[in-house]
C-alpha cells in the first residue's frame, strides 16, 4: 500500500499526529528501559528473584522499542511496499514472541510479589535464584513455541493492509487466536488475583501494626497508608488492563468476525496500546519503587559526577 491508500483511512493531519505519538512512544520506551537496564539491573539482577525478572522485563521492553515499534511505524508510513515474504513473517513472529514474553513476565512478577508478601516464610523455598534461572528461559521457550505455530500450519502470518502491520491473518488463524487469547486471559487473571491478595495482605499487616500504635498514631496514618497502597496497586493493574484489554477484545472479536475488517484506527490503537505498555513498565516497576529509584539516583549521580 502506498501513501495514497493511507489517506483512505486518515487525513494528513491525523497521520502526522499518529506518527508523532509513535515516535514519542519509541523515545520513552528506549530511554526508560535503557536507563533501567544499564543502571539498575546490574545491581539487582543476580541478587534477587525480583531483580532477575525485572532484568528480563527490561530486555523484552527494550527489544520492543528497538524492533517492534520502528517496524510498526514503518509499516504504517510505507506499508507493504517493503514488507513482503520472510521479512514480514520475521517481524510478525517477533511481535508475537515479545508481546507474549512481556505478559508472561508481568504475571510472573505479580505472582512473585504475591507469594513474597502473603507467604514470607515459604517464599525463599518457592522462588530461588536457581528456580528463576529456569523460569525465565521457560517463559521465552513458551513464547517462541506459540509464535512458531504459524510455521507449522496453525495460523498464518501476513501483511494486513487495513491494519498497517504484519501479524496474524484472522480468517486462517482461529486456533492461534484462541491460544493467544487463553494466554492473555490467564495473565490478566493472575495479575488481578495477585495484586488483590497483595493489597489485602498489606491492609491486614498495617491494621496489626496500627492496633498496637493506635493511641500514638491514631487512624489517620493508617488511612494514608491504605490510600498509598491502593494507589500503587491501581496504577499497576490499571495501566496493564488499559494496555492489554483492548488487544484481548480485538482477538476475541476476531474469533467471531474474522472476515469483517475493522476500521484501521481500532487495530492500530489496540496494537500500539499493547506496545506502549513497554514504555510504562520501567517507570512503574523500577522508578516508582523507592529502593530501585535509590539505586538509579546513586548510579546517575556517580556517572554525572564522574565518581
Rosetta blueprint (number, residue, H / E / L):
1 X L
2 X L
3 X H
4 X H
5 X H
6 X H
7 X L
8 X L
9 X L
10 X L
11 X L
12 X H
13 X H
14 X H
15 X H
16 X H
17 X H
18 X H
19 X H
20 X H
21 X H
22 X H
23 X H
24 X H
25 X H
26 X H
27 X H
28 X H
29 X H
30 X H
31 X H
32 X H
33 X H
34 X H
35 X H
36 X H
37 X H
38 X H
39 X H
40 X H
41 X H
42 X H
43 X H
44 X H
45 X L
46 X L
47 X L
48 X L
49 X H
50 X H
51 X H
52 X H
53 X H
54 X H
55 X H
56 X H
57 X H
58 X H
59 X H
60 X H
61 X H
62 X H
63 X H
64 X H
65 X H
66 X H
67 X H
68 X H
69 X H
70 X H
71 X H
72 X H
73 X H
74 X H
75 X H
76 X H
77 X H
78 X H
79 X H
80 X H
81 X H
82 X L
83 X L
84 X L
85 X H
86 X H
87 X H
88 X H
89 X H
90 X H
91 X H
92 X H
93 X H
94 X H
95 X H
96 X H
97 X H
98 X H
99 X H
100 X H
101 X H
102 X H
103 X H
104 X H
105 X H
106 X H
107 X H
108 X H
109 X H
110 X H
111 X H
112 X H
113 X H
114 X H
115 X H
116 X H
117 X H
118 X H
119 X L
120 X H
121 X H
122 X H
123 X H
124 X H
125 X H
126 X H
127 X L
128 X L
129 X H
130 X H
131 X H
132 X H
133 X H
134 X H
135 X H
136 X H
137 X H
138 X H
139 X H
140 X H
141 X H
142 X H
143 X H
144 X H
145 X H
146 X H
147 X H
148 X H
149 X H
150 X H
151 X H
152 X H
153 X L
154 X L
155 X L
156 X L
157 X E
158 X E
159 X E
160 X E
161 X H
162 X H
163 X H
164 X L
165 X E
166 X E
167 X E
168 X E
169 X L
170 X H
171 X H
172 X H
173 X L
174 X H
175 X H
176 X H
177 X H
178 X H
179 X H
180 X H
181 X H
182 X H
183 X H
184 X H
185 X H
186 X H
187 X H
188 X H
189 X H
190 X H
191 X H
192 X H
193 X H
194 X H
195 X H
196 X H
197 X H
198 X H
199 X H
200 X H
201 X H
202 X H
203 X H
204 X H
205 X H
206 X H
207 X H
208 X H
209 X H
210 X H
211 X H
212 X H
213 X H
214 X H
215 X H
216 X H
217 X H
218 X H
219 X H
220 X H
221 X H
222 X H
223 X H
224 X H
225 X H
226 X H
227 X H
228 X H
229 X H
230 X H
231 X H
232 X H
233 X H
234 X H
235 X H
236 X H
237 X H
238 X H
239 X H
240 X H
241 X H
242 X H
243 X H
244 X H
245 X H
246 X H
247 X H
248 X H
249 X H
250 X H
251 X H
252 X H
253 X H
254 X H
255 X H
256 X H
257 X L
258 X L
259 X L
260 X L
261 X L
262 X L
263 X L
264 X H
265 X H
266 X H
267 X H
268 X H
269 X H
270 X H
271 X H
272 X H
273 X H
274 X H
275 X H
276 X H
277 X H
278 X H
279 X H
280 X H
281 X H
282 X H
283 X H
284 X H
285 X H
286 X H
287 X H
288 X L
289 X L
290 X H
291 X H
292 X H
293 X H
294 X H
295 X H
296 X H
297 X H
298 X H
299 X H
300 X H
301 X H
302 X H
303 X H
304 X H
305 X H
306 X L
307 X L
